[in-house]
């Protein structure tokens, strides 16, 4: 568990839970889900001392549930946000650009996608965040807050979050932006599959990989839709907060709205990209079958033309092969050459006719 006190432009990390809240600033308590389960009683008593109300039992269960979708809830004392992250498992190697795309490679890549939920309980002066055991968000922001405090943050401004809600929104924005790495992974895999689908000399057999990729995109779309609904509900609840007491508080409230809309815009951008990838995969499959049908039609057209050319030749040979003694040319020395010339003429004439009609060309 990591505990930080933010007061204005001052940041300090505490070793243990304080007995009472400081006169100014707010506390950020960040811990893993396993640690929250072990220390829930201690945290509930601390929240009772600090804020006058502990977490509701149902919300404690939500924070401990690893299968819970993204959602938002609120009480008179705090707001609860559960947000499923989109990230790759730490330690996962980037896919080799030159490696062939196969069902096994797709399966390994998709297993590296992690959508574990991160929970936030936002009080007036306390932010409680519950993370997965391998989540890097807490350590990232602990380091970044220190850089902001020292004026060394290279990613943006050096202004520390002014409230628990502000800090939560910055974490949400970071989790949404972490989709960029995942986007590169999915785009590379789908691009490889599409190349195999459109290769006329390739006998495509990676249908399990393609189905797995489409199922993953559908699952990510559901995650993004839940994220958007949760942020939208947070915006609606933010609009119902009581009016600010002074101009400074009103400006901070407006900044919260701006940052919330920015998070919502990022979520919608991710959702749009996931839907584009899903549509691209579906279009690739349809184009593959269209190209396959077009090649089949060309093959059948060529076979039909060849059949039409040889059909009259078979008729001629059939006539001269009949067992009659009085057939024309049958007893003449030049009869064979006359029949052969007739067959060649008919064959070449029909071939020229079908070629002029472009029945023997791949360009129709």
Phi, psi and omega in degrees: 000137177239137187232124182235144174247119178247122182223104182065241177258015181256140179225132177215143178260128183263152182276332183210168180293128179287159178291318180227161176288145174297167183292327181231161177084191180214166182253143170240118178249111180244127182209164180281165181294322178295318179292324177296322178295323182282329186247023182297321180296315178299318180292322178297318177295321179293319178295326176297320179289318186283313191246353180083003180201132175276181175287144175292145183304320180296325179287328174298318177296323178296319181292335180268348184277119181276351181257002186287133177286169178296132178198168181231142176214163183211158173226185178288343186252333185202165173249144180243126177235124173246124188227119179278128182279160173237105184204166172269150180297133179304139180092356179286130180282145177293143181293145178286127183295331183266354182287142179292145179274123180223173178298322180292318179295319177298316182298317178296320181293318182289331176291342179277355179276128182240128178237038180294145181279149172240129184253145179227131170247113188256105172266178179296322184227018180218135171240119176252119180241132182245120188244159168296162183298328182257016183286133181264359184294316182297310181293325178298314182285331174298317177291319183291321177298322176296321177293321177297317181297325181268359180076027183245013181282122183264358184266348183177211182287167180258017182273122180290153175302136186271348184205163175303322179295321178297316179295321179297317181295325177294322177294318179299317180297321178295319180293324178292318181292338178293352176293343182301316178296319179294325180297318178298319180297310182294319181297318180296316181294316181292324178297319177297319178294320180294323177298319178293324180295322185269356179285115183292341181261006182255133174267092188294126180231004185269043178295323175299322178294318180294318178295321178296317179297318179294321177296321179295318178297322177295319178294319178294325177296319177297319179298315181294322178295321176295321177298315181297318179296319180296315180292323178296320176294324176297318178297319178296318178293324179296326179291339181265002177298150178297154182301148179291154184277332181217177183293324181294316179295324179293322178293318177297323177297319179293322177297325176296319178296318180297315180293325178294317178294326177295317177298317179297320179295322178293320178297316180295327177294318177296317180298319178296320180293320178298318179293325177295318177297319179296318178294323178296318178296318179294318179294323179297319179295316180295319178293326178298313180290328176294316178295321178296318177295323178294318178295322178296320178295320178296319179296314180295325178294318178296315179296323179294319179296316178298321177296319179294328179288316185276347180297311177294331177294320176296325178295317181295312179295329178292321179294313181285351177268359179290148186271068176237145184272343186253025179289143178298145176068000187287333182252011181260149181292331181268003183299316181300317183289328176294315179295320180294319178296320178298316180296317178296320179296314178298316181296313179294323179296314178294321178298317177295321179297312180291330177291320177295328176280358178065028176280341180257012181251148177285344178262111182253000000 
